[in-house]
């Protein structure tokens, strides 16, 4: 099984100050996981495609995503992620200066798991990191443990049952 700490955190944002502040919040929260940064949505999708080919162990644990970027924006990245079955459970946190209800609703409808204003605070970052680790643990249990203890659907019933 893959340990959660080996999976990177991905930050997708075109604003270097926002990236620096998100990294600072991660450090302040005591999170020492590798951080990968993509400066736009196009690079983020390319990165995620590469990680998909490497296997589930290479996928990011958590994604911090800006919505308003030139070119491929965060909404388009969310839409693409939603179309990838292996990424649907990726914990995606939108970081946006927009408080527009339409933007918030659209982000959630496209699969964002939570929505923070820029710039995140350490306690919020720690909470989503813990949630991402818990989700990963559940996925690992479903993938590696349950098949060994659940009989196949077409297996005959045990005697006396």
C-alpha atoms as one frame of an Amber mdcrd trajectory, in Angstrom:
protein
   0.000   0.000   0.000   1.106   3.548  -0.679   1.586   5.746   2.350  -0.281
   9.042   2.033   2.824  11.141   2.663   4.399  10.024  -0.614   1.694  11.563
  -2.756   2.238  15.188  -3.742  -0.003  18.167  -3.255  -0.717  20.070  -6.460
  -1.183  23.840  -6.506  -2.529  25.342  -9.730  -2.356  29.121  -9.734  -0.950
  31.791 -12.039  -0.238  34.179  -9.145   3.202  33.560  -7.554   2.105  35.365
  -4.372  -0.896  33.064  -4.007   1.360  30.026  -4.513   3.811  31.326  -1.897
   1.008  31.981   0.605  -0.528  28.538   0.031   2.881  26.917   0.548   3.311
  29.009   3.701  -0.065  27.815   5.020   0.939  24.207   4.299   4.241  24.665
   6.125   2.559  26.418   9.052   0.111  23.494   9.266   3.096  21.158   9.601
   2.534  19.477   6.244   5.820  18.285   4.757   4.475  16.558   1.654   6.059
  17.330  -1.714   4.342  20.248  -3.438   4.062  20.485  -7.204   3.040  23.777
  -8.798   1.477  24.390 -12.205   0.979  27.965 -13.349  -2.089  27.363 -15.501
  -4.881  24.934 -16.258  -3.302  23.573 -19.430  -0.154  22.567 -17.541  -2.255
  21.105 -14.733  -4.160  18.841 -17.117  -0.902  17.743 -18.779   0.579  17.021
 -15.327  -2.486  14.997 -14.277  -2.455  13.013 -17.545   1.186  12.096 -16.901
   0.406  11.067 -13.329  -2.503   8.914 -14.537  -0.100   6.969 -16.765   2.285
   6.445 -13.821  -0.414   4.860 -11.657  -2.619   5.772  -8.716   0.391   6.033
  -6.379   1.626   9.029  -8.430  -1.634  10.984  -8.357  -1.793  14.039  -6.120
  -3.306  13.628  -2.693  -4.871  17.059  -2.828  -5.358  19.830  -5.390  -5.531
  23.551  -4.650  -7.005  25.200  -7.738  -7.411  28.829  -8.740 -10.461  29.496
 -10.903  -9.488  32.667 -12.712  -6.454  31.954 -14.894  -5.715  32.942 -18.482
  -6.192  30.220 -21.088  -7.512  27.026 -19.539  -9.147  28.232 -16.334  -9.978
  26.388 -13.140 -13.530  25.625 -14.262 -12.168  23.829 -17.326  -9.731  21.884
 -15.148 -12.590  20.841 -12.838 -14.660  19.765 -15.847 -11.755  17.704 -17.214
 -11.124  16.082 -13.803 -14.813  15.172 -13.593 -14.471  13.291 -16.894 -11.623
  11.136 -15.526 -12.988   8.234 -13.464  -9.711   7.770 -11.558  -9.673  11.446
 -10.532 -13.269  11.860  -9.426 -12.354  11.364  -5.765  -9.391  13.751  -5.908
  -9.929  16.249  -3.120 -10.078  19.516  -5.037 -10.008  22.757  -3.081 -10.816
  25.911  -4.997  -8.816  28.962  -3.935 -10.424  32.028  -5.406 -10.799  35.703
  -4.718 -14.280  35.454  -6.261 -17.156  35.280  -3.807 -19.673  35.435  -6.634
 -22.410  32.884  -5.909 -22.429  31.835  -9.550 -18.691  30.981  -9.412 -19.053
  29.113  -6.122 -22.068  27.107  -7.366 -20.391  26.334 -10.694 -17.211  25.124
  -8.945 -19.205  22.780  -6.723 -21.306  21.528  -9.628 -18.082  20.671 -11.471
 -16.809  18.609  -8.558 -14.910  20.950  -6.237 -15.000  19.497  -2.736 -14.547
  22.811  -0.943 -14.113  26.481  -1.752 -11.771  28.818   0.100 -11.153  32.460
  -0.490  -7.615  33.408  -1.278  -5.524  32.971   0.864  -5.902  29.804   2.926
  -5.125  29.665   6.624  -3.132  26.866   8.212  -6.059  25.385  10.153  -8.177
  25.050   6.981  -5.247  23.545   5.068  -4.578  21.054   7.870  -8.248  20.019
   7.884  -8.399  19.324   4.141  -5.038  17.507   4.295  -6.386  15.244   7.047
  -9.552  14.681   5.025  -7.514  13.802   1.917  -5.507  11.272   3.929  -8.717
   9.780   5.344 -10.203   9.501   1.849  -7.026   7.816   0.619  -7.171   5.363
   3.499 -10.794   4.489   2.645  -9.831   4.007  -1.019  -6.974   1.702   0.000
  -9.250  -0.322   2.253 -11.777  -0.683  -0.558  -9.076  -1.638  -3.059  -6.799
  -3.895  -1.020  -8.598  -5.161   2.089 -12.269  -5.623   1.230 -11.730  -7.875
  -1.820  -9.880 -10.314   0.455 -12.652 -10.491   3.043 -15.723 -10.217   0.833
 -16.664 -13.329  -1.109 -17.069 -12.776  -4.860 -20.631 -11.893  -5.861 -21.068
 -15.233  -7.653 -19.524 -17.388  -4.886 -21.744 -20.079  -3.337 -23.033 -19.351
   0.155 -21.169 -20.944   3.065 -22.787 -24.019   4.610 -25.210 -23.226   7.413
 -26.009 -19.720   6.126
